[in-house]
Every structure is written in C-alpha cells, then in structure tokens.
Amino acid sequence: MKSPLFFCMLFGALSAQAQTSAPASASVAAPALSPAPAATPTADTGPVYPGNQTTIEATTKAGILGLRATDIPRYTQTGPLPNPAPRRPGVLAPFPHDPNLPTIWTIGDSTVRTGVTGSGEDQVGQWGWGAPFVGYFDPKKVNVVNRAVGGTTSLSFYRTLWKPMVDLIKKGDVVIMQFGTNSGGGEIRGIGDETQDGTDRSGQPVTNHTFGWYIRQFIAEARAKGATPIVCSLIPRNSRDKVSGKINRSATTQAGWAKDVAAAEGVGFIDLNELVARKYDAMDKDAVDAFFSGSPHTSWTGAVVNAETVISGLKALKVDPVAAYYVDQVKLIAPALDLSTPAPDTTPAVPAASASSAK
C-alpha cells in the first residue's frame, strides 16, 4: 500500500508523462529541503533502512555483485531524520561520508532515487538505479551520494535543490545527471534559449527555460567547482511499440535533447534510454516486466540492471572519470556497446508457411 508520505510530496507531478509539455503559466513546486547538519554526519551503523526492514530484506540478490538493498549504506541515500521527526518530513538529503575523499554525486528524479527520503519507505518495492549504483565503488576511495529526488524536473531540481548541493561540490568530484522522466512545472521542451514568464511556489515571478538550458547550467556550475559532469539520458519506460514489439524510445525528445546538450558542451554522455531499451528488446516480455514496479519505476532487480548499464556506459567513455574507484568485480562488466551501429533485429521471424500463405 502506498505510504501517505508519498502524496505529501511538494514537487512537480510525478505522474506527468515524459512527452507532456507545460503551460507557460505553470508554477514550480519547491521541495522542502531539510537543513544540512552542522557537521558531516557519521555513518549509520545500525540497520540500513530500519523503518522498512522486512521489505528491504526481501529484495532479491541481483547483478554481478549479488546486491540486495541491505548492502547499500543508508547515508548514501538519505540524511538523518530530525529528532523529533516532523509529521511531514521534507527531502532528507544525504551528505559525503568522508570529506577527505572525492565524491560521485548522482542527481535526477525518482528513477534515480525513488521518493522523498530515499529510504525505500515512500514507495515500497520501487528503486532508482542510484541506490545499487553505490555498491560498485570502494567506500575507502570515494563517497557516492545519491541526491536525486522523486518528482523533479531539470527546472525544479535546479531551482530548489541544486544550490545547496553545488556548494558542497569540490575539485575532483563527478556529477552524474539524469532528467527527463517528468515534465511540467514551467520546464520548456527542447534545448534552445527560449524563455517563458511564470511564477514560483510563493507566487513570485520567474523566468522559465528549456530542459536543455538547465542541463547546461548543471554542467557549467559543476565544472566551475572543478568537478566532471556526466549526462545520462532517461531510462526507458515499460512501453512497447504495438507494431514492432520493441521498447519505445525517447530519442526525439528528452533522450535526444540530453545527447545534443552533452555533445555541444563536450561532456561524457551515457545513452541509458537506448542501451537499456536494447537489453529489453532482447528479452522475454515477462522478464522485462519483472524489472518494473509501476512504470517508469523499477524494482530492485530493474534498478540493478540500470546501475550496471550506467557502469558500462562510464567504462565506454573516452576517459572514465571514476575508473580508479571501482570494486574489483566491476572488471566483469564490459564497456557499453557502440550505439553508432544499428540495433540488432529482435523481431521474431515469420515462419515459412505463414509467409507463403500471406501472399
């Protein structure tokens, strides 16, 4: 059963379809961001997700590491809950565990970190790939901090959550971003310099920009702090073309926009939309369905598939900025395939008898 907390989220509509454009007058709902602690928090040495332990322990081992949700340190996904806990907690932002180490930051929407708190309690059974992604890195070498928040767009994240985070970014960090699942709240379609007048949550006038404009801001501001930005396209939904039976792509919208901005800015790009879709195309539909827990949200196993796809994409870059931080088993993950080659045809062959009878 869905927790009431989920419906108290103060973000843009999570159910918005990726291809929906927003009206010019739409306002942006600002998430309630919990204040940063006075000092870097100490690791939570207790249960990883104590409020939802039974469900977390039920997650199946998945991927080359045989990861379960209980293997992921809580402090990489969510901040400490204030004591006493508020009736309606806002975003519980995680922080780097060791300030002396470089940090890999992940930002995006619920397909990267499901829900508000990132604790697995907002939407039981749903996981973003930013949770298992942590398991592929040596915590003695690097922090991995998942700052994605459910319901956000590139606009709402930039306007409400980015500033407190970018102030923490330092030279040598890596920022991996994936937006596009949600749309609305004033975000304009495309990558151009068009603007629209709107209002923020408090009713103050604001200028809204395109999806691509906000991605460029993330890139520029991360670079200004000495960090390396990496752009990912959004993960595909569990949706198939009625004729071909293949997974629907977003190559002409959000995925294509992300690719174009990354190319224009000269940053690393991981086409998750296409890479994951090709994996799904080669699989039985029932097997793919098991990777989802209400499309576009993935189950734990689906999140692991996506996380390993991100790793393969990083390894395929001209320079992998996180190569020095992997655990040993990551050597078993091959670099992502070259997407400049046509996708293999996975359409079932028509039996000879059927083909002749169709003439």
Disulfide bonds with the S-S distance in Angstrom:
none
